[in-house]
Amino acid sequence: WDAHGHRLRGFPQHSNPRYWSLPVPTPQAPTPHGRLPSRGNWSAPVLADLDGNGQLDILMSAYDGFVYAFRPDGRPVPGWPVEVKLPRADYARFGITPQTYIRDSKLMYPVGVADVLGTGRPQVYVSSFECNGASQAFLYGIWPDGNRHRGGPYLPNWPVAVPTFSRCYDQSIDFVGEGTSAPVFGPVDGKLGIFTSGISGPVEVLNGDGSVLRTMSSACTSAACAPLAPYRPGDSLTVTLTGQGALGDLRNTGTPQYLQSTTGASSLTAGLTSPGPAALPQTYEEAWSPSSGAVVAGFPRRQDGFPFFTAPLAADLGDDATSQ
């Protein structure tokens, strides 16, 4: 829409009609816990100048497993959409077989856009809901010209495997506990790092070449981690369960910390495996120092409920020169 609420010429735009409805009965996915492409979109659009022409293009992730890019007039950006799917050529690199590869095609999170490689044009980073069947989820890096890029749309060494401690696929609610968190970009040791984490795994910071720059501590040592009988067993470690991360300068030092909701490893295990009435795992708000990977003093803090797809927000709301 324009500033007066009029719909712009060339809009609305949408995903591929091929996936607007599935046959009835719906075919079974190729592997257990896998899911077929479907119609829909949940994430917010992201704006970026992919062409380098000074105009913002519109990026949209969708349930059919594609990332779409539209120009301001609604026309597709050349080279897009790009399918986010592990190439068969990479199966051996990750120790995957057709029988162990699990794919939920839905792309739930917004894409991340940043010039991590310092090329002068942004790269597009995408969280997928894929799994090697055991301990790896995946994050993708895509060239701004998508399928028109010589050698294919994916950056060298991408996708990368993001570790998970216990499986990497949904066990209960569709798409809630799968894949990796949305990528977040921030300064680490004088360079731009990519923050992400796999389901039930630690937070990692990646370099532009896909290598690991830093792994954040999983320690849960604050008073909030203590047992709360008879409801919580206490937690010594935290893992990502779901949700997104963010950066915030909590101390107003000019150096941001990384923030993300986590779940206690012990309470998660107890909640999922103990017989009797269902028990909710304890969730926490956690903050780390990107320079050291250590948990910020005073964190983690207990939360209520599940922050399924939310992201924390830090801002200075008072006069004490710190953020909340």
Backbone torsions as a table, in degrees:
resi	resn	phi	psi	omega
1	TRP	NA	152.9	174.3
2	ASP	-90.0	-175.7	-174.2
3	ALA	-65.9	-14.1	-180.0
4	HIS	-102.5	7.1	178.3
5	GLY	84.6	10.4	178.2
6	HIS	-87.7	137.1	178.7
7	ARG	-68.9	132.4	-177.2
8	LEU	-73.1	146.8	176.1
9	ARG	-60.4	136.0	-179.6
10	GLY	96.6	-1.8	-179.4
11	PHE	-125.8	155.4	8.1
12	PRO	-79.5	161.4	172.2
13	GLN	-114.0	163.2	-172.0
14	HIS	-152.7	172.2	178.1
15	SER	-77.9	-178.7	-174.9
16	ASN	-66.6	121.9	179.9
17	PRO	-59.6	-16.0	179.6
18	ARG	-56.1	-30.6	-175.4
19	TYR	-107.1	18.7	-178.7
20	TRP	-73.4	-19.8	172.7
21	SER	-152.9	144.8	178.0
22	LEU	-102.3	152.9	179.7
23	PRO	-59.3	152.8	176.0
24	VAL	-115.4	124.0	-1.7
25	PRO	-71.7	150.8	-178.7
26	THR	-65.5	130.1	179.2
27	PRO	-61.8	154.4	176.8
28	GLN	-76.2	141.7	177.4
29	ALA	-66.1	157.3	-175.0
30	PRO	-61.6	-32.8	-177.9
31	THR	-131.1	155.7	176.6
32	PRO	-56.9	142.0	-179.5
33	HIS	73.3	-6.6	174.2
34	GLY	-77.3	160.4	179.6
35	ARG	-140.9	148.0	-176.3
36	LEU	-80.3	159.0	175.0
37	PRO	-59.3	149.2	-178.6
38	SER	-146.4	174.8	-178.4
39	ARG	-87.4	141.3	172.7
40	GLY	136.6	173.4	179.5
41	ASN	-162.3	136.6	179.5
42	TRP	-116.5	-34.8	-169.8
43	SER	-76.3	157.4	176.3
44	ALA	-72.8	150.4	174.0
45	PRO	-68.7	154.7	178.7
46	VAL	-124.1	136.6	-177.5
47	LEU	-105.1	134.6	179.7
48	ALA	-158.9	150.4	177.8
49	ASP	-89.1	86.8	-177.9
50	LEU	-73.5	-36.2	-175.7
51	ASP	-81.0	-15.0	-176.0
52	GLY	71.9	27.1	-177.6
53	ASN	-106.4	9.8	178.4
54	GLY	85.2	1.4	177.3
55	GLN	-112.5	144.5	-179.3
56	LEU	-83.9	130.0	172.9
57	ASP	-96.2	163.7	-174.4
58	ILE	-112.8	118.6	179.4
59	LEU	-103.3	135.1	-179.0
60	MET	-137.8	126.1	171.6
61	SER	-91.7	152.3	-172.4
62	ALA	-141.0	167.4	-178.2
63	TYR	-70.9	-14.9	-179.1
64	ASP	-84.2	2.4	177.3
65	GLY	89.1	8.9	179.3
66	PHE	-111.0	149.1	167.1
67	VAL	-103.3	124.3	-179.0
68	TYR	-101.8	149.8	176.1
69	ALA	-137.0	128.0	-178.5
70	PHE	-122.5	144.5	173.9
71	ARG	-77.3	169.6	-178.3
72	PRO	-58.9	-21.0	178.5
73	ASP	-94.8	6.7	177.3
74	GLY	93.2	-11.5	178.8
75	ARG	-71.8	147.6	177.2
76	PRO	-63.7	140.8	171.4
77	VAL	-69.6	131.3	179.8
78	PRO	-53.3	133.5	-179.2
79	GLY	96.7	-5.6	-178.7
80	TRP	-122.8	149.9	12.3
81	PRO	-80.4	161.6	177.4
82	VAL	-116.5	129.6	177.6
83	GLU	-80.7	134.7	178.2
84	VAL	-101.8	97.9	-175.1
85	LYS	-156.6	134.6	-176.1
86	LEU	-63.0	120.7	178.3
87	PRO	-65.6	144.5	177.7
88	ARG	-55.9	-32.7	-179.3
89	ALA	-63.2	-20.2	-179.1
90	ASP	-95.2	-3.2	-179.3
91	TYR	-56.6	-48.2	-177.1
92	ALA	-64.3	-35.6	-179.7
93	ARG	-60.7	-31.9	-178.0
94	PHE	-107.9	7.9	179.0
95	GLY	67.7	36.5	-176.1
96	ILE	-106.8	145.8	171.1
97	THR	-120.8	163.0	176.5
98	PRO	-57.3	-23.8	-179.2
99	GLN	-82.3	-21.0	-178.0
100	THR	-105.8	-14.4	-178.0
101	TYR	-72.9	122.0	179.7
102	ILE	-113.0	131.5	-179.5
103	ARG	-137.5	120.8	164.2
104	ASP	-102.5	115.1	-169.9
105	SER	-66.5	-22.0	-174.7
106	LYS	-58.2	133.2	171.6
107	LEU	-105.6	99.9	-171.0
108	MET	-83.3	-35.3	-172.1
109	TYR	-90.6	156.3	171.9
110	PRO	-64.0	151.1	173.9
111	VAL	-70.3	159.0	172.3
112	GLY	-108.7	140.0	-176.9
113	VAL	-129.1	124.1	177.9
114	ALA	-164.0	152.3	176.1
115	ASP	-90.4	72.1	-178.8
116	VAL	-69.0	-31.9	-177.2
117	LEU	-83.4	-8.6	179.3
118	GLY	69.0	35.0	-178.9
119	THR	-88.5	-11.0	-175.4
120	GLY	94.5	-8.5	174.4
121	ARG	-132.5	147.5	-172.5
122	PRO	-75.6	152.7	169.0
123	GLN	-104.5	156.8	-177.7
124	VAL	-110.8	127.3	-177.7
125	TYR	-117.1	134.5	-169.3
126	VAL	-134.3	132.1	173.0
127	SER	-85.8	128.3	175.9
128	SER	-105.4	162.7	173.8
129	PHE	-106.7	64.3	177.9
130	GLU	-118.4	165.3	-175.3
131	CYS	-156.9	144.6	175.6
132	ASN	-84.9	7.2	179.2
133	GLY	90.6	-1.6	-176.4
134	ALA	-145.7	-70.4	-165.4
135	SER	-142.9	21.6	-179.8
136	GLN	-138.9	131.3	165.7
137	ALA	-112.6	178.9	-169.3
138	PHE	-137.3	144.5	174.2
139	LEU	-124.7	137.6	-174.4
140	TYR	-110.6	146.5	170.7
141	GLY	-121.0	129.8	-172.7
142	ILE	-126.2	138.2	176.1
143	TRP	-66.1	151.7	-178.4
144	PRO	-64.9	-23.2	177.8
145	ASP	-93.4	8.0	171.7
146	GLY	55.5	-128.1	-175.7
147	ASN	-69.3	-12.4	178.1
148	ARG	-81.3	-8.4	-177.9
149	HIS	-73.0	133.1	179.0
150	ARG	-62.3	126.5	-178.0
151	GLY	95.9	-2.9	177.0
152	GLY	108.2	168.7	-172.3
153	PRO	-76.7	-21.2	-173.2
154	TYR	-86.1	142.7	176.4
155	LEU	-63.4	155.8	175.9
156	PRO	-56.6	136.5	-179.7
157	ASN	74.2	1.7	178.4
158	TRP	-108.1	148.0	4.5
159	PRO	-69.5	162.8	176.6
160	VAL	-113.5	150.1	177.0
161	ALA	-86.5	132.2	177.1
162	VAL	-110.5	126.2	-171.2
163	PRO	-71.8	147.0	171.7
164	THR	-128.7	148.2	-177.1
165	PHE	-84.8	-33.0	-174.6
166	SER	-145.5	95.0	179.7
167	ARG	65.1	179.1	-179.2
168	CYS	-156.4	35.5	178.8
169	TYR	-143.4	161.6	-177.9
170	ASP	-66.6	134.9	177.6
171	GLN	-109.0	-7.9	-176.2
172	SER	-142.1	-71.2	-174.7
173	ILE	-96.5	130.3	-178.2
174	ASP	-51.5	126.3	173.5
175	PHE	64.5	-1.3	-179.0
176	VAL	-72.7	-44.4	-176.6
177	GLY	-113.3	70.2	-178.0
178	GLU	-143.5	159.3	166.0
179	GLY	66.3	-146.4	-177.3
180	THR	-121.3	158.6	176.6
181	SER	-73.1	160.7	-179.7
182	ALA	-61.3	139.8	-180.0
183	PRO	-67.5	141.4	176.2
184	VAL	-128.2	142.6	-173.9
185	PHE	-117.3	135.3	179.4
186	GLY	-164.6	167.0	-176.6
187	PRO	-75.6	133.9	175.2
188	VAL	-143.4	118.3	178.2
189	ASP	53.8	41.0	175.2
190	GLY	79.8	6.8	177.9
191	LYS	-132.6	166.9	-180.0
192	LEU	-89.0	120.1	-179.3
193	GLY	-107.1	160.4	179.2
194	ILE	-111.3	115.0	-179.3
195	PHE	-93.2	132.7	175.4
196	THR	-161.6	172.0	176.8
197	SER	-157.4	145.6	178.3
198	GLY	-88.4	155.9	178.3
199	ILE	-55.9	126.4	-177.1
200	SER	66.5	21.5	180.0
201	GLY	-120.9	-178.7	178.7
202	PRO	-85.4	164.9	173.0
203	VAL	-78.0	131.9	177.1
204	GLU	-122.2	152.2	171.2
205	VAL	-113.1	126.3	-176.4
206	LEU	-108.5	149.0	170.6
207	ASN	-82.5	170.0	178.9
208	GLY	-63.6	-23.8	178.4
209	ASP	-87.9	5.8	178.0
210	GLY	91.5	-8.6	179.3
211	SER	-75.2	160.3	-177.9
212	VAL	-84.1	121.6	176.0
213	LEU	-86.3	-40.8	-179.5
214	ARG	-159.6	144.1	172.0
215	THR	-111.1	125.2	-178.0
216	MET	-75.7	147.2	-179.6
217	SER	-61.7	142.4	175.5
218	SER	-99.6	9.6	-175.6
219	ALA	-66.7	141.9	176.6
220	CYS	-126.1	91.0	-171.2
221	THR	-120.0	-0.6	-179.8
222	SER	-75.8	171.1	179.8
223	ALA	-60.8	-26.7	-179.5
224	ALA	-66.7	-18.4	-177.4
225	CYS	-86.6	-4.4	-177.6
226	ALA	-68.7	157.8	177.8
227	PRO	-61.4	149.6	175.7
228	LEU	-131.8	78.2	-176.0
229	ALA	-67.3	141.9	0.7
230	PRO	-94.9	16.6	-170.3
231	TYR	-91.4	-37.0	-175.1
232	ARG	-131.4	139.3	-179.5
233	PRO	-80.5	-8.4	-171.8
234	GLY	88.2	151.4	-175.9
235	ASP	-133.4	135.9	174.1
236	SER	-103.9	-16.6	-179.9
237	LEU	-134.9	152.6	173.8
238	THR	-121.9	153.5	176.8
239	VAL	-138.2	162.8	173.8
240	THR	-76.9	131.6	174.2
241	LEU	-108.4	-46.0	176.5
242	THR	-168.9	174.6	179.2
243	GLY	100.5	172.7	-175.5
244	GLN	-116.8	161.7	178.3
245	GLY	-104.3	176.6	178.4
246	ALA	-160.9	165.3	175.7
247	LEU	-110.9	141.2	177.3
248	GLY	-154.4	138.8	179.7
249	ASP	-86.5	85.0	-173.6
250	LEU	-67.1	-29.5	-176.2
251	ARG	-102.1	0.5	-176.7
252	ASN	54.2	45.3	179.1
253	THR	-102.2	-4.8	-174.6
254	GLY	90.7	-5.3	178.7
255	THR	-117.5	115.4	-176.1
256	PRO	-76.6	155.0	171.8
257	GLN	-104.4	158.4	177.9
258	TYR	-96.3	133.8	-175.4
259	LEU	-122.4	137.1	175.5
260	GLN	-163.4	148.1	174.3
261	SER	-74.5	142.5	179.1
262	THR	-133.1	175.8	178.7
263	THR	-131.5	141.3	177.2
264	GLY	-67.1	130.6	-177.2
265	ALA	-63.8	-42.6	-178.5
266	SER	-69.5	-45.0	-179.2
267	SER	-69.0	-30.3	175.2
268	LEU	-65.1	-46.8	179.6
269	THR	-62.2	-44.4	-179.4
270	ALA	-64.6	-38.7	-178.3
271	GLY	-68.1	-31.3	-176.4
272	LEU	-92.0	-21.4	-171.3
273	THR	-115.9	-19.2	-176.5
274	SER	-73.4	136.3	176.6
275	PRO	-69.7	160.4	179.6
276	GLY	102.4	-162.9	-178.9
277	PRO	-59.1	144.7	179.9
278	ALA	-62.0	140.2	179.4
279	ALA	-120.8	136.7	178.1
280	LEU	-83.0	133.1	172.9
281	PRO	-63.3	154.9	176.5
282	GLN	-80.3	128.6	176.4
283	THR	-105.4	153.8	-175.5
284	TYR	-135.0	154.9	164.2
285	GLU	-97.5	126.8	-173.9
286	GLU	-127.7	151.3	179.6
287	ALA	-137.0	140.5	-178.8
288	TRP	-128.3	154.7	170.1
289	SER	-88.9	115.0	-179.7
290	PRO	-61.4	-28.8	-177.1
291	SER	-70.5	-32.5	-178.3
292	SER	-114.0	-20.7	-175.1
293	GLY	82.6	0.0	-177.0
294	ALA	-82.0	152.8	175.1
295	VAL	-71.0	135.7	-179.9
296	VAL	-67.1	139.5	-179.4
297	ALA	-54.8	136.5	-178.5
298	GLY	93.4	-10.1	178.1
299	PHE	-113.1	158.3	0.0
300	PRO	-78.1	165.0	176.3
301	ARG	-118.6	144.1	-179.5
302	ARG	-67.0	145.0	172.8
303	GLN	-121.6	160.6	170.0
304	ASP	-98.1	146.5	172.7
305	GLY	70.6	-162.7	-178.6
306	PHE	-117.9	123.9	175.8
307	PRO	-86.1	70.9	-166.6
308	PHE	-53.0	-59.2	-178.0
309	PHE	-125.0	17.3	-177.4
310	THR	-81.4	163.9	175.3
311	ALA	-129.3	141.0	177.6
312	PRO	-69.5	159.0	179.8
313	LEU	-135.9	129.4	180.0
314	ALA	-115.4	134.7	178.4
315	ALA	-156.6	153.8	177.6
316	ASP	-84.8	106.7	-176.4
317	LEU	-100.2	-2.9	-176.3
318	GLY	-136.2	-155.9	-175.8
319	ASP	-113.4	17.2	-175.8
320	ASP	-99.2	11.8	174.9
321	ALA	62.7	26.3	173.2
322	THR	-132.1	161.8	-179.6
323	SER	-97.5	158.4	177.0
324	GLN	-118.4	NA	NA
